[in-house]
Amino acid sequence: MKSIRVLVVDDSAFMRRAIKQILERAPDIEVVDVARDGLEGAEKAIALQPDVVTLDINMPRMDGLTALQHITSKTTAKVVMISSLTQEDALITFEALELGAVDFVAKPDGTISLGINRLADEIIRKVRAAARARVRRRAPGRRVLRVEKRVLVAVSDLNWVVMIGVSTGGPRVLEDILPQLPGDLPAGIVVVQHMPPRFTASLAQRLDQYCRLHVREAQEGMKLSNGLALIAPGGYHLVFRRQGSAVACHLSLRPEDAEFRPSVDVTLRALMEAFDPRRTIGVLLTGIGDDGADALVELRRRGGWTVAESEETAVVWGMPRAAIERGGVDVVAPSYQIADIIRRKVGGR
């Protein structure tokens, strides 16, 4: 019996038909209707009360962001945005995530994406995850104020490394955690967020506005440093090479068979080979699946310290749960406590 009721909203007839056909391949998903623009989408969502709405961004009469606010304020439906792979759409997508969208799918070929069927598994997986996700409504206009930056310390000054792995629900939880860390934190931070190219660059720019830490998208040869948070770029694995006393970033396409690129498991294992595991903190946050769980087990076995987000705050309690069940976690905590936990462990103020 089909249990997840979905409304598909897109101004392209081709995209409506393609997304509907993809979703109806899944035995547990039923497309209850489609809508041609944001206004019709909001009206149908209120009338039909679906479990999930897939929502385009650029539409006539009412755009995706406005429709999203109507849907999340007047229904219990979870929303998955359908976005083009452009810089502008990436920025709008982050606004949508802040306004309450659970996740997004990036169209590979622009607004009318002839290659959308290549994303069939991702679309089905994200709709299923959205249906069971916990969504925290954020007050409109909530922002973290930009703070004055400090000057980076010498790259050789690296006391600790905090490795954060996150997927579905990641941008919002990162905005809850990273701005609470001081700019002079005696640790470098590495973030692996499952996200396509261009979106990770926008994520880094967005977080940098809100954080006392410097936040950058990782580039080839960039060195880890205290007070610096590096975001793994979409489409690449972020691994590391030792250069004297420094730890330098290397971008790789291997392993090619990893489920995600970037992969939390790949990055954390590489970090343990380039930096002392006993001075490494592994943090696993909200996300689908189990990426990072096995590497967290290994880090703990090698003397590192590990933290998992609790079910209380995780949008999707998949990755943290897998690590806990495999015995890879020292501390389980809600997201609002994690910055303090990190700060106390590394000795930051």
C-alpha positions as CSV (number, residue, x, y, z in Angstrom):
1,M,0.0,0.0,0.0
2,K,1.3,3.4,-1.0
3,S,1.9,5.6,2.0
4,I,3.8,8.8,1.0
5,R,1.5,11.3,-0.7
6,V,3.3,13.8,-2.9
7,L,2.4,17.0,-4.8
8,V,4.7,17.9,-7.7
9,V,4.9,21.7,-8.5
10,D,6.8,22.8,-11.6
11,D,6.0,25.3,-14.4
12,S,7.3,22.9,-17.1
13,A,4.9,20.2,-18.3
14,F,7.9,18.0,-19.2
15,M,9.3,18.3,-15.7
16,R,6.0,17.7,-14.0
17,R,5.5,14.5,-16.1
18,A,9.1,13.3,-15.6
19,I,9.1,13.8,-11.8
20,K,5.7,12.2,-11.5
21,Q,6.9,9.2,-13.4
22,I,10.0,8.9,-11.4
23,L,8.2,9.0,-8.1
24,E,5.5,6.5,-9.1
25,R,8.2,3.9,-9.7
26,A,8.5,3.6,-5.9
27,P,5.8,1.3,-4.5
28,D,5.5,3.5,-1.3
29,I,4.9,6.8,-3.1
30,E,1.7,8.2,-4.6
31,V,1.6,11.4,-6.6
32,V,-1.7,12.9,-5.6
33,D,-1.6,15.8,-8.0
34,V,0.6,18.3,-10.0
35,A,0.6,22.1,-10.1
36,R,1.8,24.5,-12.8
37,D,3.1,27.3,-10.7
38,G,3.6,28.4,-7.1
39,L,0.2,29.8,-6.6
40,E,-1.6,26.7,-7.8
41,G,0.9,24.6,-5.8
42,A,0.2,26.5,-2.6
43,E,-3.6,26.2,-3.1
44,K,-3.4,22.4,-3.9
45,A,-1.1,21.8,-0.9
46,I,-3.6,23.4,1.4
47,A,-6.5,21.5,-0.1
48,L,-4.8,18.1,-0.4
49,Q,-2.5,18.2,2.6
50,P,0.1,15.9,1.0
51,D,3.0,14.5,3.0
52,V,5.7,15.9,0.7
53,V,5.7,18.7,-2.0
54,T,8.5,18.9,-4.6
55,L,8.8,22.5,-5.5
56,D,10.5,24.3,-8.4
57,I,12.1,27.7,-7.6
58,N,11.6,29.8,-10.7
59,M,7.9,29.9,-11.6
60,P,5.3,32.4,-12.8
61,R,2.6,34.1,-10.7
62,M,4.2,32.9,-7.4
63,D,7.9,31.9,-7.1
64,G,9.1,28.9,-5.1
65,L,10.2,30.8,-2.0
66,T,6.8,32.5,-1.6
67,A,5.0,29.3,-2.2
68,L,7.2,27.5,0.3
69,Q,6.2,30.0,3.0
70,H,2.5,29.5,2.3
71,I,2.9,25.7,2.3
72,T,5.0,25.4,5.5
73,S,2.8,27.9,7.4
74,K,-0.6,26.3,6.4
75,T,0.2,22.6,6.0
76,T,2.3,19.9,7.6
77,A,3.8,19.0,4.3
78,K,7.6,18.6,4.0
79,V,9.1,20.4,1.0
80,V,12.0,19.2,-1.3
81,M,13.2,22.0,-3.6
82,I,14.0,21.4,-7.3
83,S,16.8,23.7,-8.2
84,S,19.0,24.5,-11.2
85,L,22.8,24.2,-10.9
86,T,23.5,27.9,-11.0
87,Q,25.0,30.3,-8.5
88,E,21.8,32.3,-8.3
89,D,19.7,29.2,-7.7
90,A,22.2,28.0,-5.1
91,L,21.7,31.1,-3.1
92,I,17.9,30.9,-3.4
93,T,18.0,27.3,-2.4
94,F,19.8,28.2,0.9
95,E,17.1,30.7,1.6
96,A,14.5,28.0,1.0
97,L,16.4,25.6,3.4
98,E,16.4,28.4,6.1
99,L,12.7,28.9,5.5
100,G,11.9,25.3,6.2
101,A,12.5,23.2,3.1
102,V,14.0,19.8,4.1
103,D,16.3,19.2,1.1
104,F,16.8,19.9,-2.5
105,V,17.6,18.2,-5.8
106,A,19.8,20.1,-8.3
107,K,18.6,19.8,-11.9
108,P,21.6,18.7,-14.0
109,D,20.7,20.6,-17.3
110,G,19.0,23.8,-16.3
111,T,15.3,24.7,-15.7
112,I,14.0,22.1,-18.2
113,S,16.3,19.2,-17.4
114,L,16.3,16.4,-20.0
115,G,18.6,14.5,-17.8
116,I,16.4,14.4,-14.8
117,N,16.0,10.6,-15.0
118,R,19.7,10.3,-14.0
119,L,18.6,11.6,-10.6
120,A,15.7,9.2,-10.1
121,D,17.2,7.4,-7.2
122,E,18.2,10.6,-5.5
123,I,14.7,12.1,-5.9
124,I,13.0,9.0,-4.5
125,R,15.5,8.8,-1.6
126,K,15.1,12.5,-0.7
127,V,11.3,12.4,-0.8
128,R,11.3,9.3,1.4
129,A,13.6,11.0,3.9
130,A,11.6,14.2,3.8
131,A,8.4,12.3,4.7
132,R,9.9,11.2,8.0
133,A,12.0,14.3,8.6
134,R,11.7,16.6,11.7
135,V,11.5,20.2,10.6
136,R,12.2,23.0,13.0
137,R,10.4,26.2,11.9
138,R,12.7,29.1,12.0
139,A,11.3,32.6,12.7
140,P,11.2,34.8,9.5
141,G,14.2,37.2,9.3
142,R,16.3,35.2,11.8
143,R,20.0,35.9,11.0
144,V,23.3,35.6,12.7
145,L,25.0,39.0,12.6
146,R,28.2,39.2,10.7
147,V,31.2,39.6,13.0
148,E,34.6,41.1,12.6
149,K,37.2,38.6,11.4
150,R,40.5,38.0,13.0
151,V,43.8,37.5,11.2
152,L,44.7,33.8,10.5
153,V,47.4,32.3,12.6
154,A,50.4,30.6,11.0
155,V,49.4,27.4,9.1
156,S,51.8,25.3,11.2
157,D,49.7,26.2,14.3
158,L,47.3,23.3,14.3
159,N,46.3,22.0,17.7
160,W,43.3,20.0,16.9
161,V,41.2,19.1,13.9
162,V,37.4,18.8,14.1
163,M,35.9,16.8,11.3
164,I,32.1,17.4,10.7
165,G,30.1,15.1,8.5
166,V,26.5,16.1,7.5
167,S,23.9,15.5,4.9
168,T,20.1,16.2,4.8
169,G,19.4,19.2,7.0
170,G,23.1,20.2,7.1
171,P,23.0,23.9,6.1
172,R,20.7,24.8,9.0
173,V,22.5,22.8,11.6
174,L,25.9,24.2,10.5
175,E,24.4,27.6,10.9
176,D,23.5,26.6,14.5
177,I,26.9,25.3,15.4
178,L,29.7,27.1,13.5
179,P,28.7,30.7,14.4
180,Q,29.0,29.7,18.1
181,L,32.7,28.8,17.8
182,P,35.3,31.5,18.6
183,G,37.5,32.9,15.9
184,D,40.6,31.9,17.9
185,L,39.5,28.3,18.3
186,P,42.7,26.2,18.7
187,A,41.5,23.8,16.0
188,G,41.0,23.6,12.3
189,I,37.6,22.5,11.1
190,V,36.8,20.3,8.1
191,V,33.2,20.0,6.9
192,V,31.9,17.3,4.5
193,Q,28.4,18.2,3.5
194,H,26.7,16.1,0.8
195,M,26.1,18.7,-1.9
196,P,26.8,19.2,-5.6
197,P,29.4,21.6,-7.1
198,R,28.6,25.4,-6.9
199,F,26.4,24.8,-3.9
200,T,29.3,24.1,-1.6
201,A,31.0,27.4,-2.7
202,S,27.8,29.2,-1.9
203,L,27.5,27.4,1.5
204,A,31.0,28.5,2.4
205,Q,30.3,32.1,1.5
206,R,27.1,32.1,3.5
207,L,28.6,30.6,6.6
208,D,31.6,32.9,6.4
209,Q,29.2,35.9,6.8
210,Y,27.9,34.5,10.1
211,C,31.0,33.0,11.7
212,R,33.9,34.4,13.7
213,L,35.9,31.5,12.2
214,H,37.0,32.0,8.6
215,V,35.0,29.7,6.3
216,R,36.3,28.7,2.8
217,E,35.6,26.1,0.2
218,A,38.7,23.8,0.3
219,Q,41.0,24.1,-2.7
220,E,44.0,22.1,-3.8
221,G,47.0,22.7,-1.6
222,M,45.1,24.8,1.0
223,K,46.5,24.1,4.5
224,L,44.5,23.3,7.6
225,S,44.8,26.0,10.3
226,N,43.4,26.9,13.7
227,G,40.4,29.2,13.3
228,L,39.8,28.1,9.7
229,A,36.8,26.0,8.6
230,L,37.1,24.3,5.2
231,I,34.1,23.0,3.3
232,A,34.8,20.0,1.0
233,P,33.9,20.9,-2.6
234,G,31.0,19.2,-4.3
235,G,32.0,16.6,-6.8
236,Y,35.4,15.8,-5.1
237,H,36.7,13.8,-2.2
238,L,38.7,16.0,0.2
239,V,41.8,14.1,1.3
240,F,45.1,15.3,2.8
241,R,48.8,15.2,2.5
242,R,51.4,16.0,5.1
243,Q,53.8,18.8,4.1
244,G,56.3,19.1,6.9
245,S,54.4,20.2,10.0
246,A,51.4,21.3,7.9
247,V,48.4,19.3,6.6
248,A,47.5,20.2,3.0
249,C,44.2,19.6,1.1
250,H,44.1,17.4,-2.0
251,L,41.1,17.0,-4.2
252,S,40.5,13.6,-5.6
253,L,37.9,11.7,-7.7
254,R,38.9,8.4,-6.1
255,P,37.4,6.2,-4.9
256,E,35.0,6.5,-7.8
257,D,32.5,3.9,-6.3
258,A,31.8,5.9,-3.1
259,E,28.0,6.6,-2.7
260,F,28.7,10.3,-2.1
261,R,31.4,12.6,-3.4
262,P,32.5,14.2,-1.1
263,S,32.3,11.3,1.3
264,V,32.6,11.6,5.1
265,D,34.2,8.2,5.4
266,V,36.8,9.0,2.7
267,T,37.8,12.3,4.2
268,L,37.9,11.2,7.8
269,R,40.1,8.1,7.0
270,A,42.4,10.4,5.0
271,L,42.6,12.8,7.9
272,M,43.6,10.0,10.3
273,E,46.6,9.2,8.1
274,A,47.8,12.8,7.9
275,F,47.1,14.1,11.4
276,D,47.2,12.5,14.9
277,P,43.9,10.7,15.5
278,R,44.3,11.4,19.2
279,R,44.0,15.2,18.4
280,T,41.0,14.7,16.1
281,I,37.3,15.1,16.9
282,G,34.8,13.5,14.7
283,V,31.2,14.9,14.6
284,L,28.4,13.2,12.7
285,L,25.2,15.2,12.2
286,T,21.8,14.8,10.5
287,G,21.7,12.9,7.3
288,I,20.4,9.9,5.3
289,G,22.2,6.6,5.3
290,D,25.5,5.7,7.1
291,D,28.3,7.7,5.5
292,G,30.9,8.4,8.2
293,A,29.7,5.8,10.6
294,D,32.5,3.2,10.0
295,A,35.2,5.9,10.0
296,L,33.9,7.2,13.3
297,V,34.3,3.8,14.7
298,E,37.9,3.6,13.5
299,L,38.7,7.1,14.8
300,R,37.4,6.2,18.3
301,R,39.4,2.9,18.2
302,R,42.6,4.9,17.4
303,G,42.1,7.3,20.3
304,G,40.1,10.1,18.7
305,W,37.0,11.6,20.3
306,T,33.6,11.3,18.6
307,V,30.2,13.1,18.8
308,A,26.9,12.3,17.2
309,E,23.8,14.5,17.0
310,S,20.9,13.1,19.0
311,E,17.6,12.1,17.6
312,E,16.1,15.1,19.4
313,T,17.3,17.6,16.9
314,A,18.4,15.7,13.8
315,V,16.2,16.3,10.7
316,V,17.0,12.8,9.6
317,W,18.5,10.6,12.2
318,G,20.3,8.2,9.9
319,M,24.1,8.9,9.9
320,P,24.4,9.6,13.6
321,R,22.2,6.6,14.5
322,A,24.4,4.3,12.4
323,A,27.5,5.5,14.2
324,I,25.9,5.0,17.6
325,E,24.7,1.5,16.8
326,R,28.2,0.5,15.6
327,G,29.8,1.7,18.8
328,G,31.6,4.6,17.3
329,V,30.4,7.5,19.5
330,D,31.7,8.9,22.8
331,V,29.0,11.6,23.2
332,V,25.4,11.9,21.9
333,A,24.1,15.5,22.1
334,P,21.5,17.8,20.5
335,S,22.8,20.2,18.0
336,Y,22.5,23.3,20.3
337,Q,25.1,21.7,22.7
338,I,27.7,20.7,20.1
339,A,29.5,24.0,19.8
340,D,30.1,24.1,23.6
341,I,31.2,20.4,23.6
342,I,33.8,21.2,20.9
343,R,35.0,24.3,22.6
344,R,35.5,22.6,25.9
345,K,37.3,19.7,24.4
346,V,39.9,21.7,22.5
347,G,40.3,24.4,25.2
348,G,38.7,27.3,23.3
349,R,37.0,30.1,25.1
